[in-house]
Amino acid sequence: MRIELSAIVTAVAGLVLSCAASPASAVEIGAAGQGQALIFPYYNAVGTNASLISVSHGELRDPTRPDLDPHPDGRLAAVQIGVPLADGGRLAFIAYLPDGASWTAAISSDGSGGAELLSVGLTCTYPRLPQREFAVSVVSDVDPTGHLEVFALGELPYSEALAVAALPAFPLYQDADGTPLIPTPHDCSAIDASWAEGVWSENPAAGFLPPRNSLSGSLQIVDLQRGVGLSTSTVALVNFSDQVLHRDVETSAVDWSDVRPARSMVMSRDGPLVSTWSESVDAVTAVLMADATLEFWQNPDLALATDIVVTLPTRPLYGDEPRAPFRWSTSISRDNRPKLDLRFVDRTGRPRAQGSGTGSLASPKCTPVVRGDARLPLDLPLQVLAFPVEGSIDPEAIALYDSEGFDSNCEVELTVDPPALFYGRAFVSGESDPLVSLEGHRFRGIPGVVTALSRSSESFEGKSFGFQLPGSRRVRAELP
């Protein structure tokens, strides 16, 4: 029996989020934007572009009503931030965030073709990040384009001395008479010592409680030269783990295979569909698997074009000879990689041709098209399909149609046929071997996140603009 499960990316009707994971929990996409793990699908720091990032823990407090703050049960969250490096690796570090606090950073050009991450604030990190003047923390050799991954590792109650030591210097809470309840100053040396020779060197989970669904995040891409920016939606996964994940990230960083239990949940018209997996990473991949319907705009008068970003966060965990869903063993071509299919319809619903053409390996970050249609290999954690106004994926095309900025990391020749002036929809689907759960549930689709970004590089009454276009996702599942 075949069923189709539909959900708008920004909302899922009837979805109720629990405040904490339970033994019977299953990982799922959070409708409220909060969770235990976050995926930032795309950032860009090419040329004059910079990406502004914020990761928050807990809820905002009212500074004028300290009596409303639940300070007795406050918690310090350990949050792993994963940043892609230019050499293909990833740097992971832990940020320790009090209730209601945020970690903020900017990824921008380093002036020599690469990128760097800059963060200012009082947040304690492990390992400590190199610092410049004015307490600016720096991560060098960052990949100019990529995606970010964030994990909640656990929470340390304020009753623990280490939690108090990591709080900012000013009092967070006060009694009615103004007496600070937590007068201990900010002191990251206590965090350093606990890792070097203290309690966490032997037992990193000491004092921690399992994480709650308390993380949220935002990312804006800003063209510093033109003053144009756009926001990209963050994907939040709830109930990622019911266990403490706090550990030494220098030797064993948390990744998508750490989901506990290995169970996924997607919403159907009749209720939740819960699946169990022998390989834990499959639970996360199954939650992300879907086909996408995206708004697609092109207008030569405004130099407006739309680019499609495909992010596959779990792909690196499937190795060099991947199995389902990153393999298509029944493909009629010699290339067994999964494929991305593109179809276009205009506002009346009339279809446009899928296209024709041949591909060439024009970039080490991309792969050639093996068939003469709009079927592209899916084999990288991040692929940007850049469309110029003329309606083709061009070797010279620049992502977001800006020759001085957002570059494409997928340079292939492929002709498609939305006309030069086109307002319609793009259907993005995936073809691969199905991902099969222990119950026999068979999942198909794109095993990741699909985003449509539009921007005009020309002046429109003195201004340019950019935005993420709306879209929906459709989960394809087959029941035994």
C-alpha positions as CSV (number, residue, x, y, z in Angstrom):
1,M,0.0,0.0,0.0
2,R,1.3,3.5,-0.9
3,I,0.5,6.6,1.0
4,E,1.6,10.2,0.5
5,L,2.2,12.4,3.6
6,S,2.1,16.1,3.1
7,A,3.4,18.9,5.3
8,I,4.2,22.6,4.8
9,V,7.8,23.2,6.0
10,T,6.7,26.0,8.3
11,A,3.8,24.2,10.0
12,V,2.4,20.7,10.6
13,A,-1.2,20.6,11.7
14,G,-1.8,18.8,14.9
15,L,1.8,18.4,15.8
16,V,2.4,18.6,19.6
17,L,5.9,19.1,20.8
18,S,7.0,17.7,24.1
19,C,9.4,19.8,26.3
20,A,11.8,16.9,26.8
21,A,12.6,13.6,25.1
22,S,11.1,10.5,26.6
23,P,12.1,6.8,26.3
24,A,9.3,6.4,23.8
25,S,10.3,9.5,21.8
26,A,11.2,9.6,18.1
27,V,13.1,12.2,16.2
28,E,11.0,14.4,14.0
29,I,11.0,17.9,12.3
30,G,9.9,20.5,14.8
31,A,7.0,22.7,13.7
32,A,7.7,25.4,16.2
33,G,11.4,26.0,15.2
34,Q,12.8,24.7,18.4
35,G,14.5,21.3,19.0
36,Q,17.6,19.5,20.1
37,A,19.4,19.7,16.8
38,L,19.5,22.4,14.1
39,I,20.4,22.4,10.4
40,F,21.3,25.7,8.8
41,P,20.9,24.6,5.2
42,Y,23.1,27.3,3.5
43,Y,25.5,30.1,4.4
44,N,27.6,32.1,2.0
45,A,30.8,34.2,2.7
46,V,32.0,34.7,-0.9
47,G,33.3,38.2,-1.9
48,T,31.4,40.9,0.0
49,N,28.8,38.5,1.4
50,A,28.6,37.6,5.1
51,S,26.4,35.2,7.0
52,L,25.1,36.2,10.4
53,I,24.2,33.3,12.7
54,S,22.4,33.1,16.0
55,V,21.8,30.0,18.2
56,S,19.6,30.5,21.3
57,H,18.8,28.3,24.3
58,G,15.6,28.5,26.3
59,E,13.0,31.3,26.3
60,L,13.5,35.0,26.4
61,R,13.2,36.5,29.9
62,D,11.5,39.8,30.9
63,P,14.3,41.8,32.5
64,T,11.8,44.1,34.2
65,R,10.2,41.1,36.1
66,P,13.0,39.1,37.7
67,D,10.4,37.6,40.1
68,L,9.0,35.7,37.1
69,D,12.3,34.1,36.3
70,P,12.4,30.4,37.4
71,H,16.0,30.7,38.6
72,P,15.9,27.7,41.0
73,D,15.7,25.3,38.1
74,G,17.7,27.2,35.5
75,R,20.1,25.2,33.4
76,L,23.3,25.8,31.4
77,A,23.1,24.1,28.0
78,A,26.1,22.5,26.3
79,V,25.7,23.1,22.6
80,Q,28.0,21.7,19.9
81,I,28.5,24.0,16.9
82,G,29.8,22.3,13.7
83,V,31.5,24.5,11.1
84,P,32.7,23.1,7.7
85,L,36.4,23.9,6.9
86,A,38.0,24.6,3.5
87,D,39.9,21.3,3.5
88,G,36.7,19.3,3.6
89,G,36.7,18.6,7.3
90,R,34.5,20.0,10.1
91,L,35.5,21.9,13.3
92,A,33.3,21.1,16.3
93,F,33.3,23.1,19.6
94,I,31.0,23.4,22.6
95,A,29.3,26.7,23.6
96,Y,27.9,26.8,27.1
97,L,24.7,28.9,27.1
98,P,22.7,30.0,30.1
99,D,18.9,30.0,30.0
100,G,17.7,32.7,27.5
101,A,21.2,33.3,26.1
102,S,22.4,33.2,22.5
103,W,25.6,32.4,20.7
104,T,26.1,34.7,17.8
105,A,28.7,34.8,15.0
106,A,29.5,36.0,11.5
107,I,31.1,34.1,8.7
108,S,32.8,36.4,6.2
109,S,35.6,36.6,3.7
110,D,39.1,36.5,5.1
111,G,40.4,38.7,2.2
112,S,42.4,35.9,0.6
113,G,39.7,33.8,-1.0
114,G,38.7,31.9,2.1
115,A,36.4,32.6,5.0
116,E,36.6,33.0,8.8
117,L,34.1,32.8,11.7
118,L,34.1,35.7,14.2
119,S,32.2,35.6,17.5
120,V,32.0,38.3,20.2
121,G,30.6,37.6,23.6
122,L,31.0,36.1,27.1
123,T,30.2,32.5,26.0
124,C,32.5,29.9,27.4
125,T,33.6,27.4,24.7
126,Y,35.5,24.1,24.7
127,P,38.0,24.0,23.2
128,R,38.7,27.7,23.7
129,L,38.7,29.4,20.3
130,P,41.7,31.7,19.4
131,Q,41.0,35.3,20.2
132,R,41.8,38.7,18.8
133,E,41.5,42.0,20.4
134,F,38.2,43.0,22.0
135,A,37.4,39.4,23.0
136,V,36.7,38.4,19.4
137,S,36.9,34.6,18.9
138,V,38.1,33.4,15.5
139,V,37.8,30.2,13.5
140,S,40.1,30.4,10.4
141,D,40.1,28.4,7.1
142,V,36.3,28.1,7.0
143,D,34.7,26.9,3.8
144,P,33.2,30.0,2.1
145,T,29.9,28.2,1.4
146,G,28.3,25.3,3.3
147,H,25.8,24.3,5.9
148,L,26.0,24.3,9.7
149,E,25.0,21.6,12.2
150,V,24.1,22.3,15.9
151,F,23.4,19.7,18.6
152,A,22.2,20.1,22.2
153,L,24.5,17.8,24.3
154,G,22.9,18.2,27.7
155,E,22.0,20.7,30.4
156,L,23.8,21.5,33.7
157,P,21.5,22.7,36.5
158,Y,22.5,26.0,38.1
159,S,22.9,24.0,41.4
160,E,26.1,22.7,39.9
161,A,29.2,24.9,40.6
162,L,30.4,24.6,37.0
163,A,27.2,26.0,35.7
164,V,27.4,29.0,37.9
165,A,31.1,29.5,36.9
166,A,30.1,29.8,33.2
167,L,27.5,32.5,33.8
168,P,28.2,36.1,32.7
169,A,29.7,38.6,35.1
170,F,26.5,40.5,35.8
171,P,23.9,38.9,38.1
172,L,21.2,37.1,36.1
173,Y,18.6,37.2,38.8
174,Q,17.8,39.2,41.9
175,D,15.7,38.9,45.1
176,A,12.9,41.4,45.6
177,D,15.4,43.6,47.5
178,G,17.8,43.6,44.6
179,T,20.3,41.1,46.2
180,P,21.9,39.0,43.5
181,L,21.1,35.3,43.8
182,I,24.0,34.3,41.5
183,P,26.9,36.7,42.2
184,T,29.6,34.4,41.0
185,P,31.5,36.1,38.1
186,H,31.9,34.7,34.6
187,D,35.0,32.4,34.7
188,C,35.7,30.1,31.8
189,S,38.9,28.8,33.5
190,A,36.7,26.5,35.6
191,I,35.4,25.0,32.4
192,D,38.9,24.6,31.1
193,A,40.1,22.9,34.3
194,S,37.2,20.5,34.3
195,W,38.3,19.2,30.9
196,A,42.0,19.3,31.6
197,E,42.2,17.4,34.8
198,G,38.8,17.8,36.5
199,V,35.6,15.8,36.6
200,W,34.8,16.0,32.8
201,S,38.2,14.5,31.9
202,E,37.0,11.2,33.4
203,N,33.3,11.5,33.1
204,P,32.0,14.2,30.6
205,A,28.4,13.5,31.5
206,A,28.9,14.2,35.2
207,G,26.2,16.6,36.5
208,F,24.4,16.8,33.2
209,L,20.7,16.1,32.5
210,P,19.6,15.0,29.0
211,P,18.9,17.9,26.6
212,R,15.5,19.4,26.1
213,N,14.0,20.8,22.9
214,S,15.3,24.2,23.8
215,L,17.4,25.3,20.8
216,S,16.4,27.7,18.1
217,G,18.4,29.5,15.4
218,S,18.5,32.0,12.6
219,L,20.8,32.8,9.7
220,Q,20.9,35.9,7.4
221,I,23.0,36.2,4.3
222,V,24.0,39.9,3.9
223,D,25.7,41.6,0.9
224,L,27.8,44.1,2.7
225,Q,28.5,46.1,-0.4
226,R,24.9,46.6,-1.5
227,G,23.2,46.3,1.9
228,V,21.0,43.5,0.7
229,G,20.1,40.5,2.9
230,L,18.0,37.4,3.0
231,S,17.1,34.9,5.7
232,T,17.2,31.2,5.3
233,S,15.0,28.9,7.4
234,T,16.5,26.7,10.0
235,V,15.4,23.1,10.3
236,A,14.9,22.0,13.9
237,L,14.8,18.3,14.9
238,V,13.0,17.5,18.2
239,N,13.7,14.5,20.4
240,F,17.1,13.8,18.9
241,S,18.4,12.1,22.0
242,D,17.1,11.0,25.4
243,Q,20.7,10.6,26.6
244,V,23.4,13.0,27.7
245,L,25.8,13.6,24.7
246,H,28.3,15.9,26.4
247,R,31.8,14.6,25.6
248,D,35.2,15.6,24.3
249,V,34.4,16.9,20.8
250,E,38.1,17.1,20.0
251,T,38.3,13.3,19.9
252,S,34.6,12.3,19.3
253,A,32.3,15.0,18.0
254,V,28.5,14.3,18.0
255,D,27.0,13.6,14.6
256,W,23.7,12.4,13.1
257,S,24.4,8.8,14.0
258,D,24.1,9.7,17.7
259,V,20.3,9.9,17.5
260,R,18.8,8.0,20.4
261,P,16.6,6.0,20.2
262,A,16.9,5.1,16.5
263,R,13.3,5.9,15.8
264,S,11.7,8.4,13.4
265,M,8.3,10.0,13.2
266,V,6.6,11.7,10.3
267,M,3.0,13.0,10.2
268,S,0.3,11.4,8.0
269,R,-3.2,12.4,7.4
270,D,-4.3,9.7,9.8
271,G,-1.7,10.4,12.5
272,P,2.0,9.8,13.1
273,L,4.0,7.1,11.3
274,V,6.7,5.8,13.6
275,S,9.6,3.8,12.2
276,T,12.5,1.9,13.9
277,W,16.0,1.6,12.3
278,S,18.9,-0.8,12.6
279,E,21.3,2.0,11.6
280,S,20.7,5.0,13.8
281,V,21.6,7.6,11.1
282,D,18.7,6.3,9.0
283,A,16.3,7.7,11.5
284,V,17.4,11.3,10.7
285,T,17.6,10.6,7.0
286,A,14.1,9.2,7.0
287,V,12.7,12.4,8.7
288,L,14.4,14.6,6.1
289,M,13.3,12.5,3.0
290,A,10.7,14.3,1.0
291,D,10.0,15.8,-2.4
292,A,9.7,19.6,-2.6
293,T,7.4,22.0,-4.4
294,L,9.0,25.5,-4.6
295,E,8.0,28.9,-5.9
296,F,10.3,29.7,-8.9
297,W,10.7,33.3,-10.2
298,Q,12.6,34.7,-13.2
299,N,12.3,38.2,-14.6
300,P,15.0,39.7,-16.9
301,D,13.8,43.3,-16.3
302,L,14.7,43.0,-12.6
303,A,17.6,40.6,-13.3
304,L,15.7,38.3,-10.9
305,A,16.5,34.6,-10.8
306,T,15.9,31.7,-8.4
307,D,18.5,29.2,-7.3
308,I,17.8,25.8,-5.7
309,V,20.0,24.7,-2.7
310,V,20.0,21.0,-1.9
311,T,21.5,20.1,1.5
312,L,22.2,16.5,2.5
313,P,23.4,16.6,6.1
314,T,23.7,12.8,6.6
315,R,25.4,12.0,3.3
316,P,29.0,11.9,4.8
317,L,28.0,9.2,7.2
318,Y,27.2,6.8,4.4
319,G,30.8,6.4,3.1
320,D,32.4,6.2,-0.3
321,E,30.3,3.3,-1.4
322,P,26.9,4.3,0.0
323,R,23.8,2.2,0.5
324,A,20.2,3.4,0.3
325,P,19.0,6.1,0.0
326,F,22.3,7.4,-1.5
327,R,22.4,4.7,-4.1
328,W,20.2,3.9,-7.1
329,S,20.9,0.3,-8.1
330,T,18.1,0.1,-10.7
331,S,19.3,3.2,-12.6
332,I,19.5,2.5,-16.4
333,S,22.8,4.4,-16.5
334,R,26.1,3.3,-15.3
335,D,26.0,5.9,-12.6
336,N,24.3,4.4,-9.5
337,R,24.1,7.7,-7.5
338,P,20.7,9.0,-6.5
339,K,19.2,11.6,-8.9
340,L,17.4,14.9,-8.5
341,D,14.6,15.5,-11.0
342,L,13.4,19.0,-11.9
343,R,10.1,19.8,-13.4
344,F,8.5,23.2,-13.9
345,V,4.9,24.4,-14.2
346,D,3.6,27.9,-14.8
347,R,0.8,29.7,-12.9
348,T,-1.9,27.9,-14.9
349,G,-0.4,24.5,-14.1
350,R,0.9,23.9,-17.6
351,P,4.1,21.9,-17.5
352,R,7.4,23.1,-19.0
353,A,9.9,20.7,-20.6
354,Q,12.3,19.0,-18.2
355,G,15.1,20.0,-20.5
356,S,18.0,18.5,-22.5
357,G,21.7,18.8,-22.7
358,T,24.9,17.3,-21.4
359,G,27.0,17.8,-18.4
360,S,30.7,18.3,-17.7
361,L,32.8,18.0,-14.6
362,A,33.5,21.8,-14.3
363,S,34.2,21.9,-10.6
364,P,35.7,19.5,-8.0
365,K,32.5,20.3,-5.9
366,C,30.2,19.0,-8.5
367,T,29.5,16.0,-10.7
368,P,28.6,15.6,-14.4
369,V,25.1,15.0,-15.6
370,V,24.9,11.5,-17.0
371,R,21.6,11.8,-18.9
372,G,20.3,14.4,-21.3
373,D,17.5,15.7,-19.1
374,A,17.1,17.5,-15.8
375,R,18.2,14.6,-13.7
376,L,21.2,15.5,-11.6
377,P,23.4,13.3,-9.4
378,L,22.9,13.8,-5.7
379,D,26.3,13.0,-4.1
380,L,27.4,16.0,-2.0
381,P,26.4,17.4,1.3
382,L,25.6,20.7,-0.4
383,Q,24.8,21.4,-4.0
384,V,23.7,24.8,-5.4
385,L,21.9,24.8,-8.7
386,A,22.3,28.3,-10.2
387,F,19.9,29.5,-12.8
388,P,20.5,32.7,-14.8
389,V,17.6,34.6,-16.2
390,E,17.8,32.7,-19.6
391,G,16.6,29.5,-17.9
392,S,19.6,27.2,-17.8
393,I,22.1,25.8,-15.4
394,D,25.2,27.4,-16.9
395,P,28.9,26.8,-16.3
396,E,29.4,30.5,-15.8
397,A,26.3,30.9,-13.7
398,I,26.7,32.4,-10.2
399,A,24.4,31.3,-7.4
400,L,21.8,34.0,-6.7
401,Y,22.7,35.6,-10.0
402,D,25.4,37.9,-8.7
403,S,28.7,37.8,-10.5
404,E,30.4,39.5,-7.5
405,G,29.0,37.4,-4.8
406,F,27.2,34.2,-4.2
407,D,29.0,31.6,-6.3
408,S,27.6,28.2,-7.4
409,N,29.3,25.0,-6.4
410,C,27.5,23.0,-9.0
411,E,28.7,24.1,-12.5
412,V,27.0,22.0,-15.1
413,E,25.6,22.6,-18.6
414,L,21.9,21.8,-18.6
415,T,19.1,23.4,-20.6
416,V,15.7,23.7,-19.0
417,D,12.6,25.6,-20.2
418,P,11.1,28.1,-18.0
419,P,10.9,31.1,-20.3
420,A,12.9,34.3,-19.6
421,L,9.9,35.8,-17.8
422,F,8.6,33.0,-15.6
423,Y,6.6,32.9,-12.4
424,G,5.6,29.4,-11.5
425,R,6.6,26.4,-9.4
426,A,9.5,23.9,-9.5
427,F,8.9,20.3,-8.5
428,V,12.1,18.7,-7.0
429,S,12.0,15.0,-6.5
430,G,14.5,12.3,-5.7
431,E,15.1,8.8,-7.3
432,S,17.1,6.2,-5.3
433,D,16.8,2.9,-3.6
434,P,14.2,3.2,-0.9
435,L,15.2,3.5,2.8
436,V,13.5,0.6,4.5
437,S,12.8,0.5,8.3
438,L,12.6,-2.6,10.5
439,E,8.8,-2.5,10.1
440,G,9.1,-2.5,6.3
441,H,8.2,1.2,5.8
442,R,9.8,2.3,2.5
443,F,10.8,6.0,2.3
444,R,11.6,7.7,-1.0
445,G,12.5,11.3,-2.0
446,I,15.4,13.7,-1.5
447,P,17.2,12.7,1.7
448,G,17.8,16.3,2.8
449,V,16.6,19.9,2.8
450,V,15.7,21.8,-0.4
451,T,15.6,25.6,-0.4
452,A,14.7,28.1,-3.1
453,L,16.5,31.5,-2.9
454,S,15.7,34.5,-5.2
455,R,17.5,37.8,-5.5
456,S,17.7,40.7,-7.9
457,S,21.2,42.1,-8.6
458,E,19.8,45.2,-10.4
459,S,18.5,48.4,-8.9
460,F,14.7,48.5,-8.4
461,E,13.9,52.1,-7.6
462,G,17.4,52.4,-6.1
463,K,17.2,49.1,-4.1
464,S,18.0,45.4,-4.6
465,F,16.3,42.6,-2.7
466,G,16.6,39.0,-1.8
467,F,14.4,36.4,-0.1
468,Q,13.7,32.7,0.4
469,L,10.7,31.6,-1.6
470,P,8.0,29.6,0.1
471,G,7.7,25.9,-0.5
472,S,6.1,22.7,0.8
473,R,7.4,19.2,1.3
474,R,5.8,15.9,0.5
475,V,6.9,12.7,2.2
476,R,6.6,9.5,0.2
477,A,6.2,6.3,2.2
478,E,5.1,2.8,1.3
479,L,3.7,0.5,3.9
480,P,4.1,-3.3,3.7
